[in-house]
Structure formats: C-alpha cells, structure tokens
Amino acid sequence: MPTALEDTEAVRVEQLARGFRQSTEGVMGNDTLLGLIELITNSDDKYGNQRGAILVRFPKRESDETWQVQVSDKAGGIEFGVLKDTLLSQGGRTSGHEKGEVKRGNRGRGAKDLCHFGAVRWDIFKDGKYFWLQLDRSGEGRKSKRPERADLPASEIGFPLGKSGVVATITCEGNRIRRPQRDRIKQRLEQSVQLRDIMSSSIRSVKLEYGGEETINLRYLEPKGAVWHPHVDVEVKGYAGLARVDVGEVATPFQDDPKDPCRQSGLLIKSGRAIHEATLYRYENSPYAGYFFGSVRWDSIDDLSREFDDREEAHLPADSANNTQIIRPDRKGLNDQHPAAKALKLAVEEILRPHIERKANELGSGGRESRETRARLAGLARVVARFQAAKAEELELDAGPTSSRGVDLTPDVPILEVVPPRKRLEIGTAQTFSVRLRGDALVGQPGECQVLLSVASEPEGCIELASTSVALTPDQRLKSRYTGTFRAFAPSLEGSSVIEVTVPGGLASTLVDIDVVEPDIPIPPPAPLTFQFERTQYRVAAGKRKSLLLLAPKAAIDRHGRFVVVTSSDMQGVLVRQRDLELGPSLDGDWYQALVEVEARQHGAKATLSAVCGTGPLRAETTVEVRRDETGPLPPTIRIASVPGYVRGTFETDDAGAVTITVNATHQGVKRYFGAPPDFPGQESIPARLLMAEIVADLTVLDTLRRLLKQQALTVEQTYRRRFQLLSELLPLCHASQLSEDDLGSPSAGVRRRPGKVVKLPARRRA
C-alpha cells in the first residue's frame, strides 16, 4: 500500500569499522607492494609531466611489534581545504579523472586502503605551511585543526624547507604484515607491472633507502636483446578509438607466473597514465607465452570508466555497451565481464595468434609419435575425459575453462549462473543443477527470491523438469549470493534441450544445454502394449552401428507369428544389417523381442525403419538420425613434444572447450627416457609410458583443483590433501592405460639397467 512521503524518513547503509577493515583487506591482502604501488602512483600523478623524485624508505626497525615504510615526494602537496574530500571520503570523484584529466585515480578509494597494513600518517607541506592526518586500521583517527608554520616540523621530519610535498608513513603490525627484505622489495618495485612506466621514465627518479643504508636508484631495464615487431593499430569492435598493440620478443623465454604482479611477460594493458594488468589472454598457458611481452594502449578505457560514473550520478539507465565499471575496484586489472574488455581481448588475440603460431613452427616442437604410442595416448585421453566428467558432476565444477568465478563476489561473477551450464544426460537418469544469483543485484536483502524455468526440447519431451520455478536463499559459503537447485529428468528419448532460467522483471537470464543420450548400460524396457520399437527415435554416430530393440506382446506373437521383416527408407544413409529376424522370449518379462542392427553410413541422413510382423497388418516404425558421435565426454588431445621452459607439460583449453595436453619430452627430468626429438626413440619404453601417465594425471588434477579453488576457499593443507586424493583415483587408471599386466610380467619389466651391472627386481606376483 503506498505511503505518504511525509510519513517516511531517508536511510543510508552505514559502513562500520569492521566493514572498513574487510574492505581494505579485500583490496590489499597482505602484500605491502600493493600499498607502495598506491603511494608511488599517487606521487607520480601529482608530478604530472614535471620532473621529480620519489623516495621509498624503510627506517631501521625499532621494535619487534611494528616496522615502518615511508613514501615521500616534493610534488606540490595537498590543499588543507580538500583534505576531507581526498583522504577522508571513500568513493568520491576527486582525482581529476572525472574532469577528463590524465590521472590514475578513478574509484575514490585511494590511500584509504593503506590502513589495512596498520596506522597511516600523512605529513603534508604546502606553501610554507604544515598539517597532518593519521588513520588507524578501522579508518578512524585525528588530523590537524589548522595548518601551521612548516619550519619546525620540516626540520624534525627531514623534509626540505620551502618545498611542498607529502611524506606518507605506514606503521605495519609485525605479527600480521611481514617486512620485506631489501633485495626482494627492490626487485619487485623495479619489475612491478603497474609501476613499469614510472620505473622506466626519463623524468621520474625513484629511490630506495633501506635500514639506514645508502640510497639506491630503482630502474626497470628492458630485456637484453629484445626484438620489437611493428606496432599495429587495431579496431575494438563496437567501440570508439583504436588500440595500439606493441609486441616484443625475447630469445630466452620468461618463466614467471601469469598472476605475479611483477611478471615480465605479457602485454601491459594501458590507458592514460595507468597500467591495469599484464596479460596474454587466451595464450597464457601456451608453452610459447614466455617469449612475448609488450603493451596495448587503449585510452577509451578511461572514457568508458568516466561515462559509466557520469550516468550513475545522473541516475540514468546503464548503456548496454557500458553496463558496469570497466576497471576493477581492487586495481587488479579490467573487469573481464565488461563488453568492452571482451571486445578488446578478441582484438588483441588476433594480433598475438600469428606470433604464437610462428614461434611454434620455429621451435618445431611436435614429436613423431609411433602408432602404438598414439593408440595408448588415445586410451589415456578417454580415461582423463571420464575422470573430468565425473569430478565436474561430483564437485559441481563450472564447465567453462576460463571461468573466474570464486567464493568472493568479484566483478567478474555474473548476475545469474547455473552449475553445470551444460550436461550430457543418459536416458533414465536425472541431474541436479545449482542456480546462483548475485545478492547485490536484488533490491534490499530478501530472505528468498524466485527464478523461473522453461524448457525447449528436440524432440519434445526428452527432458522433464520437476518444477517451473526455484526458490533461492542466501548461501552460507558463496559470499553475497543466493542459491537453489532444480532437477531435470531424461525419461526415454534421445535429443537435446535448452533450459532457460530467468529472474522475474527482466533482471537476468541464462541457458543450460543438455544432450540426452543412451545409457552405457541398457535399462530394461517397459512391457510393450503392441508391436513396437523400444523408442520412437534414435541417433547413431556416423560410421557406427547400433542395436535397436523391437518388442511384441505375447498375444501379438500368438496371432501373427515370430518372423519379422525390417526395411529402411534410406538404405544408403541407414543400412539394416539383417532384414529377416525372429522374435524370441525376453529375459526381462513376459514378451518377445529381437535386436535390429543398423549401420549409420552417411552423416546427416534420416531414415524411417519399418518392421512388419508375419503376413498381417502388424507394423512398427521408428526414426534413425545420423549425427556426430556424442556418446561420451570429449576426450582431450594428448601429444608428446619439445616444450621450452621448466614445465613437464601443459594443459591448454581453447575457446570451444577442446583440451590439448602436451607432455614435455625434453624436460631435464624425463628426456633421458624419451630420447632425442623429434623421433623420441624411447617413447615406447616402460619408463617413458609411466611418465606420460604421471604427467597427464598431474596436469588433469591441477586443472580440476584450479576450477575447484575458484568456487571453494581451501587452505594450503586442504588443497594438498585434495590433490593426492584426486591423484590416488586417477593415477592407477592412467598407468593401466599405458601398461598392461602382461607388460608388467615381461622380462624387460623386471630388469633395471645401470652402468656396469644389472640388478634383478622382485617378480610381480600375478593372480
């Protein structure tokens, strides 16, 4: 019932001290480098295009409980009158970015996040005046009432009199935040992705003073011998402004972690003065990724960020092409769910693709696998596919290879999702699907909300839903998300279905794809009411055979006899292997049956099979369609090759979901067993076969854990235990695919050769 405005009062959600601490921890973690990046980039923004120096100082430690780090500049300081807006307001638009200035600050969080490490104090000198501000971990503290003369404070702090600037000091709690070692923090500052332009700028001088030692210069040096390819200006589809892509190449590959904030490989994604991240997008897991670095400059990122905030402030509906903030609030790159970020990714990948392919051809990594090895690897691939399918269902893992959806509610988490988003379902079985909805997409915090379900199937009825709606409630594990489940049942028909899950009001919708296939173990058919095929429609993989069950009640046999003639309307596409059949008693019940064997000869063919019982009018019909093989999970491609770097193998997934697992047969730990590339003459030896099984199992478990950790927060110990639990299931199966019991009993399996002697191993006892 509507309420008069005068009978209401305005409200606002208040952020308490605990909420402030949680917010800063989510951004900074426990890495002091991230805090130093914030302070250094602030100083650099203040200098602008003017020449200037920045000092990073770690004073001598005076107690075991705390330690300090300072960043100071002479970049002009801060006006006392804007102190509240710049340092005491969270989320404000005060950096100048909102006015179109070339600044990094765009989220209004700024130096407030530094409070996570401990107490933060800003000593500010401006035009001969001095004032200060100090905040604790909860964002509470004190500040100067008014500016004072700078003479005495400048002398005490050691700031040059007559200069304007800021000295920011963080007093870190030693039991929470570890003090970095000098050489380590020097290296990380020099190689930091977000500081790369500052550390290589001719007008910026960054120095490090550690524990009273002599001050040293910090400088990023480009890799020696790097070759730069001609830059390319590329269109980002659907958006204004060209992106400039510069790709460099090194002779010796970098061996760094793609998630390392100080990685040297990867393209720096830039706009304005900011470097958002370093990435090679889909090629991150390529064995040739380490050879490439460079940058992508697309200044439209700043425009999109500013335009989104402008529309929000004006209370205008979001633009579908710019429907969320493109820059992540935790400063860890772009929001990869933003439409423009996706378009940029596709554009840059097209530039990178020929470089990756060229490098692969240059290094000639492909190995020549023997026929026996290819057969064993195909068997190993089937083992991996079954294991992954089983674990995806058991652990409710997202099927998408590039999913980044985790426990925390990060910007890349979609409004609505279903796990699993696609499923192969056998006839006669059911599947439970999990629905997840972002809580911040709802108005208020309801105790429950509903989503609607609808299904479209071909043929109709191959999937049935237990209900047409799902009640979602707050999830205790997934932060700020509502979850619920629904079940889908595949009664008796092969086919494919799409289930649409919709939030009422048009807030969001998503689709679930289901393929219904025959079970690997046939289930007994129901008793027939008349002469009939078991199903009205079948699908057969091209080039494969299938046995169709023909049924008849005993009364029909007593009247028309046992003999049946089966014909196909398209013998060229679907061949009936045996035209004349005799029905026999069924072991499953009081009826008669026979198997009709058909062969699918032509992809895309569709035929009607007709069966006539006896000489009378008793007739049964079914439809057979020839299509690609979908009778099981898609196995990966497994190969042996020469892979540069330290890895024993790689696990790569393309955009279509196809997986390629590469065993690095030239790794220092295994090359003696495989022999020289590209023939790898030792590939059929027992040690090489077991190593292939072990490496593939290890990479498969790693991929499973990677997807699991995006959905569940596990400790290091839990992850370690889970890894070996998974390996204990998978590794014996992988070994068995490469080594039979007969192989284990062969003479060559019981002899271990060493230089100068032969040692006989105990024989394996066979059952």
N, C-alpha and C positions, 0 to 999 in steps of 0.2 A: 504494500500500500504506500503511495507517495507520501513523503514527509515534507512539511513546510521548511524552507531554508532557515527561518529564524529558530526552529526547534533543533538545529544541528550545530555541531562545532567542528572546526578543522582539526585534523590529526596528522601526525607525521611519524614514521618509524624512527625511533632513536637508536643510534649505534652506541652501545655500552662499551666500557673499557675492554671487556673480553672480546667483543666483536671486532674492535680495532686491532687487538693483538692477532686474532685469527686472520684478519685481512692482510696485515703486513707480513705475517709468516707465509701466507699463500703466495705472495709475490717474491719474497727474498729467499725463502728456505733458510739454510744455514751457510750460504756461500757469501763471504764478505766481498768477493769480486763483484757481485751484482750491486752491492752498495757503493763500491768505488766507481763502478761504471756510471751510476746515477749522479754522483757528485762531480766526476770529471766531465761528463757531457753537459751538466748544468753550467760549469765554468766555461766550457768551450762555447756554448750558446751565448753566454754573456759577453764574451770577447767578440763574437761575430767574426767579421773579416779582419779584425785588428790583430796585430802580432801580440803574443803574450805567453806567459809561463804558468804552469800548474805544478804545484808541489804535493806529492803524496808522501806523508811522513808517518812512520811507526816509531813513536818515542820509546825510550828504554822502559822496560816493564818494571813497575814499582811494587806490585803485589801479585800474589798468585790468584786472587779473586777476579781481577779485572785487567784489561790491557786496552790501549787506545790506538786509534788511527785517525790521522787528520788529512784533509784536502784543503789547500788554500790557493787563492788566486788574487790578482790585482785587476780584476775585470770591471770595476766600477761600483761594486757593492749593490745594496738594495735600499730603496727609499723606505724610511721608517713608516710612512703612511700606508704603504701597500703590504706591510709585513703580515697583517692578518689575512689578506686575500691570497697571498702567495704561499705562506708556510703554515697557516692555521685553518685553512679551508680545504676540504677534500672534494675533488670532483669539479672544482672551479675551472673556468677557461681564462687563464691569466698569463699564459706564457708568451702570447703574441701569435701563436699558431692560429688562433681563432680569427685574427685580423688578416691572415694571409702572409704573415712574416715567416721566414725560413727558420723555424725552430723545431726542436725535437718534442717538447712537452705538448701532449695533446689529450692526456687523460686526467689531468689535475690531481694526480697522486703525488708526483714529485718526491721531494726529500722526506715526506712524512713516513714513507715505508722504511726508512733507515732506522726507525725506532725499534724495529724487530730485534736488532743486534744489541740494544741497550740504550742508555741515555745519550741523547744527541744535543750538542750545543753549537749554535751559530754565533760567532763573534763577528760583527758587521761594522766595517769602517766606510763612512760615506761623507765625502766633502769635509774632512776635518772633524766629524762627529763619530761617536761610537755608541752602539747599543747591542743587546744580546737577546737570545731566545734559547730556552732549554726545555726539552720534552723527554718524558720517560717512556717506557715500553707501552704504556696504555694511552699515549698521546696527550698526557697531562703534564703541566709544568709551569714555569714562570718566564717572564720577559721584562725588559726594561720598561719603566713607565714613560721615559722620555730619553732622547739622545743626550749624550754628554760630550765634553771635550775628549778628543781621541789621544791626547799626549801620553797620559799615564797608562791606559790600557794597551796602547800600541807598544810601549816600552816593555811592559810585563809579558805580553804575548809574543813579542818579537816581530811585530808587523811594521814595515817601513812607514815612518811618519809622512803624512802628506799624500799617501796613496789611498785609493778606495778599492775595497775588495771584501772577501769573506774567508773566514777560517772556520771550517766545519769539523767538529771533533766528535767521534763516536767512542763512547766508553763501553767496550764489549764485556759481557759476562763470561769469564773464563770457563765456567762449568758447562756453558751452553755452546759458545762460539769459540772455535779453535783458532789461535793466532797462526797465520800462515808463515812459512819460512821465507827468508829473503829471496833466495834464488827462485823459489817456486812462484811467489807472487810477482816477481819481476817478469818471469817468462809469461805468466798468464795475462798480465796487463799489456805486455807488448803484442801478444798474439790474439787478444780478445777480439771477437768478431765485431762487436758494437763500437769498439774503440779504434778499429783499423784505420779509418781516415784520419783520426786525430793523431795516432801514433806515426803516421807517415806524412803529416802535413809540414810544409816548409815554414809556416807562420806560427806553429804551435810547439812549445817546448814543455815536455812532461818529464819531471824529475822524481826520483825515489830516494828518500832518506830513511834508513832502517837502523834503529837502535843506536843512534849517535854516530854511525859510520859515515864515511864520505858520501856525499850526494852523487848519484849516478843518473845518466840520461837514459830515458826509455825510448826505444825506437823500433818500429816494425820494419823488417827488411824483407823485400820480395825474394822468393826462392831463386837461388842462383841458377842461371841457365834457362829460366822460364821463357817460353815462346808464346807470343800473343798472336792470336788469329784476328783477321779483320773484324771490326765490330759490325753488328747487324742491328738495324732499327726495325723492330717487329710490331705489327699491329696486335693489340689486345682486343679480341673480338667483342663488340658491343660497348666499347668504352673509348673515350677520347684520349689522345696523346699516345705517341709511340714509345715503346720500351726499348732502351738501348742495351744490348747484350754484348758484353766483352768476355771472351773465353780465353783463358791462358792454359798452358800445358807444361808439365814438368817431365823430365826424363825418368826420375825415380818417384814412384807414387807415394803420396802421403798415406800414413797409416793411422788416421785419427778417427775417433768416434763421431758419427754424424750429430749426436746430441751434445757434444762438447762445446761450450760457449767460446772456446779458444781454438776451434778446428781451423786448419789452413786450407783444406779442400772445400769445394762448394762455391756457388755463386752468391755473392753478397747482394741481398735484396735491399735497394736503397730508394729513398725519396727525401727531397730536401736535404737536411743535414743528417738524417737518421739512417742507420743501418739496422734493419729489422731482424734479419736472420741470415744464415748461410745454408744453402740447400742445393741439391741436385735433383730434387723432386723424385720422379719415379726411378731414377737411376742411382739412388743412394746405395742400393745393395748390389749394384753391378761390380764385378771384380775389377773394372777399369775406372771406377769412380775416383779413385785416389789420384789419377793423373790430371784432373781438371780443377781449376779454380777460376775466379773472375768476379764479375758483377753484373747486376741487372738494375738499371736506373729507370724508374717509372714514377715521375713526380705526381701523376694522377692519384697515387695513394693518398697523399696529403689532401688533395681536393675532395676525394670521396669521404675521408675521415671528417673533414670540416663540414661538408654538406650534410652528412648524417646528423651531426650535432646541431647544426642550424635548424634542420627540420624538427628535431626533437624539442628544441627550445621553443619553436613556434607552434608546437602541438599539431604538426601536420602529419598525415599518414606517411608511412615509410615507402620509399621508392623501391619497387621490386628488384631493380638492378643495384640497389644500395640499401639493403634491408636490415643491416646490422653494422656495428662498428668494425671496420676492416682491420684495425690494429688491436691486438690483444692487450688487455689491461695489465697483464703480468710482464709485458715487454719481452715476450718470448716469441716474437715473430708476428706474421699475419694470421688472421682468422681464416683457416683453410676451408671453412664452410661458406665464406663470403663469395657471392657470384663472381666478383672481380678477381679475387685471389685464385679461383678455379680457372678463370679465363687466362690469367697471367701464367699459371702453371702449364696449361696446354701450349701456349705460345712459346714459352722458353724450352719446353721439352722438344719441340720440333727443331729448335736450334741445336740442342745438345745431341739429339739422336744420331746425326751423321758423324759427330766426333766420337761417340762411344762405339759405333759400328766400325769406323775406320781403325780405331785402336785395337778392337778385337781382331780385325783382319791382319793388322801389322804384327801382332804378337803370335798369330797362328795358334791359338790356344786349344783348338779342337783335337781330341785324341782319336786314334783309329781303334775302335772297339771291335773285337772279334765277334763272330756270330754267337759263340757261346756266352760271351760277356753280355752282349745285347739281350739275349734271352734271360739271363739271370737278373739283369737290371730291370727288365720288364716285370719279372715276378716281384722284385723288391718294390717297384713302384706301386703294384697292386696292394702289397702289404701296407705301405705308407698311406695310400688312399683310404683303405678300410679303417686304419687307426685314426686318421684325422677326422673322418666322418663320425666315428663312434665317439671320439672325445668332444667334437663340436656339439653333439647332441647331449652327451653326459654333463658337460660343463657349461652348456648354454653359451657357447662362444659365438661372437659375431662372425658371419661367414666372410665379410668383406676383408680383403687382405690389407687395405690401407686404413682400416678403421682406427680412430684415435679416441675412442670413447672410453672413459675410465670411470673411476669411483667419484672423482671430483667433477663438479659441474663447470667444466671449461667451456669457452665459446664454441668449440668445435662439436659439442654434443648437440645433436639435432633436437628439435622440439618434440618430435614423436618418432619412435623407432620400435621395431618388433625383432625379437631374437628367437630363433634364427630367421633371417629375412627370406631365405629360400630353403626348400626341403624336398628331398626325394622320399616319397612315402609308399610303402608296399601295400598292396590291396589287403584289406582285412585288418589294418593297423591304424592306430591313432597317434597324434602328436600334440603335445602341449606347447604353446607359443607364449612368450613373455612380452607384454606391452609396457613400454617405458615412456613417460611424459615428463617434460621439464616442469618443475613446480613454478618457476618464475614466469612461465607463460600464462598462468592462471590468475584470475582476479582474486585477490585475497589468498587465504590459505584454507580451502575447504577440506573437510575431513574425508571426502570421497568425490570422485568425478566419474562420469560415464564416457566411454568411447563406443562408437557403433561399428558393426561388422557387416560386410556384404561380400558375396562370392559370385564370381563368374567362371564357369567351367566349360570345357570342351572335351568329351561330351558332357552334357548336363547331368549332374548327379554323381560325378566321380569324386566329389568332396562334399561332405556334410558337416555343418557347424552345430555344436551343442547349444549355442545361443546366438543371438544377433547383437548383443552388447556385452561389454566388460566393465566391471566396477574397478576403478583404480584407487589405491590408497597410498599414503606416504610410505616410502621404502626406508627401512632402518639402516640398510647398507649403502645404497646409492644416494649420495647427498642431494637433497632438494629435488628428488624425483618421485613421481607417483608410478606405481607398478600394479599389474594384474595379469591374469593368464586366461587363455581360452584354448579349447581343444577342437581339432579338426579330425574327421574320420574318413577313411577311404573305404567305401563299402564293397564294391565289386567290379568297377570299371577302370580300365587304364585311361589315362588322359592327363590334362594339365589344367590347373586352376589358378586364379588370382584372387586373393582376399584383400579387400580394401578396408583399412582401419581408419576411422575418421573421428576427429574431435568435433562435437556439435558446435555450430556457429562459424564453421569455415576456418578455425584456428590452424589446423594442420591435418594432413592425411599421409598415409604411407601404404605401400603394397607389399604383399607376401606372395612369392611364387612357389607353387607346389607341383611337382611331377609325380603322378601316380603310376607305379609300375607293378609288374607281377612279383610276388614274393619269391625269394630264392628257394624256400621250402614250401611246396604247394600245400594249401589247406584243403580239407575235404569239401567237395561241393555240397550244396543242399540237395535234398531228394528232388528229382525232376517231376514236374506235373505233366509234361508232354515230351515228345521227341524234340530235343533242342541241343544246341551247343551250350557249353557252360557259361559263355559270355556272349553278348551281342556285338562286341567289338574287340579286336586285338591289334597290337602293334608289334611288328617284328623288325629287328635291325637288319639293314641291308647286308646281304651276304650270309645271313644267319638262318638257322632252322628253328622251328618251334612246334611243339606238340600241342594240339588243341583237343580238348575233351568233349566228346559227343556223348550225350546221355539219353536214355529212354526208360520210362517206367515199365515194369514187368507186364502190365496189361497191354501195352503197345506191342511188346515183343510177342506175346501170345497171339495177337491178332495179325500182325504184319510180318513176323519173322525177324531173324537176326541180321540179315545181309543188307549192307548199305552201299550206295554209290555216291561218291563225293566229287563235285566238279568246281572249277574256278572260273569266274567271269573274265579273268585276265591271266592266262597261263604264262604269258611272257613275264609279267611282273610278280605274280604269286603262284608258284608251282605246287600242286598237290602231289606229294611223293608217291602215295599209294591210293589209287582211285577206288578199288573194291575192298571193303572192310567187313569184318564180322564182329558184332557186339557180343561182349562176354559179361558174366556176372561181376558186379562191383564188390570189392572188399570193404567198401565204406558204408554199404546199405543195401536195401532190397530193390535194386535197379540194375540195368545193364549199361555198359559204357565201352567206348573204344577211343584210341588216340589217333587223331588225324595229323600227320606230319606234313608241314608246309615249309617251303623254302622261299625266302624273300630275295628276288633276283634283281629288281630294278628300284633304285631309290625314288621315292615319291609315288610309287604305284599304289593303287587302292582297288581291291577286288572283293567281290561278293562270293562267298563259298556256300554252295547248296548241297545238302545231303538228303537223299531220298531213301526211305526205309521200305524194303520189299517192293512189291509191284503196285502198291496202293498210293493214295494221295498224301501219305505222311511225309512232310518235308520240314527241314530245319535250315536256317540261314544265319550267317554271321559275316561281319566285315573285317577284312585284314588290311592294315595300312603299313606300308614300308617306310621307315624313317631311320634316322641315325641311332646308334647304339646308346641307350640311356639306362642300361640295366644296372649300373653301379656308379659309385663316385668316380670322378675323372681322375685317373692316375697322373702323377707328375711325370715330367721327362727327367730322367736321371742320366748323366753322362760323366765321363772322366775327361779331364782336360788339364792343361798347364795354366794355372791361375797366378798372377803376380801377387806378391804380398805374403803376409804371415798366416792367412786363414787356411784351414784344412778343407774348406768347401764353402759354397754359397747357396742360399735359398732365396730364389727370386720369383716374384709373382707379378704378372703383367696386368694391365687394366681389365682384361677379360676374365681374370682369375686363374689363368693357366700357370702352373708352377713348374719351374726348372730348378733341379738340384744338381749342382756341379761338384764333383769330388776332385780336389786339387791333388793330382797325382805327382806333382813336382814339389810338394811341401817337404821341408827338410826332414820331417819325422817319418815320411812314408815313401819317398822317392826310391829308396833302395829296394823296395819290394815291387814297384811297378816297372822300373827300368826307364830308359831314356824316352822322351817324347819324340815324335808323335805316336810311335807304334806301341809304346809301353809294353815291351815283350813279357813282363812278369805279371800282366793283368789277370791271368788265369790261375796264378799260384794261390795256394790256400791263404797265406798271409794277406795278399792283396784283396782277395774276396772278403775276408773277415774285416779288413779295414774299410772297404766300401760299405759294408753293412753297418759298421760302428759309426762312421762319419755321417751317413744318411740318417741313421736313427738319432744321432745327436742334434743334427740340424732340424729335424722334424720336431723333436721335443722342444728345441729352442723357439721355433715358430709357435708351437702350442702355448708355451709359457708366456711368450710376448703378447699373444692375444688375451690370455687369461689375466695378466697383470694390468691390462687396460680396463678390466672390468672388476677386479678384486684387488684390494690393498693387502699384499703379503709381505711379511718380514723377510729378511735375508735367509734366516733359518728355515722358514716355511717354504720359500722358493727352492732352497737347496734340497729339502726333503721331497718336495713335489717333483723336482727334476728326476731324482733317482727312482721315485715311484713309477713315473712315466717310462723311464728307460727300462725298468725291470719288466714292464709289459711288452714294450716294442722290440727291444734288442734281441731276445730269443727268436722272435718271428723273422727279423731281418737276417740273423745268422742262418736260420733254417732255409731261407730263400737262396742263400749263396753256397751252402754247404750241406749236402745230404748225409744221411747216416752211412751210406756206402763210402762217401768221401772220407769220413772220419775213420773208417775201418781200413782204408787203403794204406799200403806200406809207407807211402810218402808222407802220410799224415802223422806217422809215429816217429819220424826221424827229424831231429833238429841239427842242422849243419853249422859247425863253427870252424874257423880256420885251424887246420891241423888235426881235428878229431871229429868223431861222430858220436853223439850221445843218444842212446835209445831211451825213448819216453815210455812210461807205462801204457800198455794197450788199453783202449777203452772197452769196457765190458758191454756187450750188446745183449739186448733182451732176446 
